[in-house]
Amino acid sequence: MATTNATITLASSDLLSNALSLSATKTLYKAGTTTGLDGLHYERLEVPTGDVYDLIDATALGANKANKVYVINKNTDPTRYIEVIIKDIIIGRLYAGDWMFIPLEAAAATQDVGVEAIGAAQEIEFALIHEGKTLVAS
């Protein structure tokens, strides 16, 4: 069993009238269990402009699983960004150094995760941390 932890910390001394300090850590488990996720797909690549690049091709094999997706824009130009797209809907922009970590149902091809580079090609990293594939007996 693999042990994978995700941690986020938010801190600011001047966002609110008092200092802000939030932190959360979660061990990533297979759906409905205390068994750690044991699948990883990781890539670092350059996404060209002009087309949506599919990072993750969702299939029914991902249904009801504890899939997690991590994407980071490695670009250093603060005016450049990538749009993150799920099911033909732009869910947000990742500017230079921005990242996201989200759960993903991945139950059908209409739930593919894609990115589009805006303004110039963008270097990104992404990871799908998952339970592995369910094999159907023939």
C-alpha positions, 0 to 999 in steps of 0.5 A, spaced: 500 500 500 502 506 498 502 512 502 500 519 499 499 525 503 496 532 500 497 538 504 495 545 503 497 551 507 494 558 507 498 564 510 497 571 510 499 577 515 495 582 511 489 579 507 484 580 513 485 584 520 488 578 523 493 574 521 491 568 517 494 561 518 490 555 515 493 548 514 490 541 512 493 534 510 489 528 507 492 521 506 489 519 499 485 513 500 482 508 495 474 510 495 471 508 501 477 504 504 483 506 508 488 503 503 492 508 499 492 510 492 497 506 488 496 508 481 500 514 478 500 517 471 505 523 471 508 528 465 511 534 464 510 537 457 510 543 453 503 545 451 502 549 444 497 554 443 491 554 438 488 547 441 486 544 447 490 538 449 487 532 453 491 531 459 487 525 462 482 521 457 476 519 462 473 512 461 468 508 465 474 505 468 474 511 473 467 511 475 466 511 483 474 511 484 478 516 488 482 520 482 486 526 484 488 531 479 494 535 480 496 541 474 501 546 475 503 552 470 511 552 470 511 558 466 515 564 469 511 570 465 506 572 469 502 574 463 501 567 460 496 562 462 493 556 461 485 554 461 483 548 464 477 545 461 473 539 463 467 537 459 468 543 454 467 548 460 473 552 462 473 551 469 479 556 470 486 559 469 493 557 471 498 563 471 505 562 471 506 558 478 499 557 479 497 550 480 490 546 482 489 539 486 482 537 485 478 530 485 475 527 478 470 522 477 472 521 470 466 516 469 466 518 461 469 521 455 465 527 456 469 528 463 476 529 459 481 534 463 484 538 458 488 545 457 489 550 452 495 555 452 494 562 451 499 567 448 504 562 448 506 555 449 506 553 456 510 548 460 506 544 465 506 538 469 500 534 471 499 528 475 493 523 476 493 519 482 488 514 482 486 507 484 488 503 478 484 500 472 478 495 473 479 490 469 472 487 466 472 479 466 471 476 459 
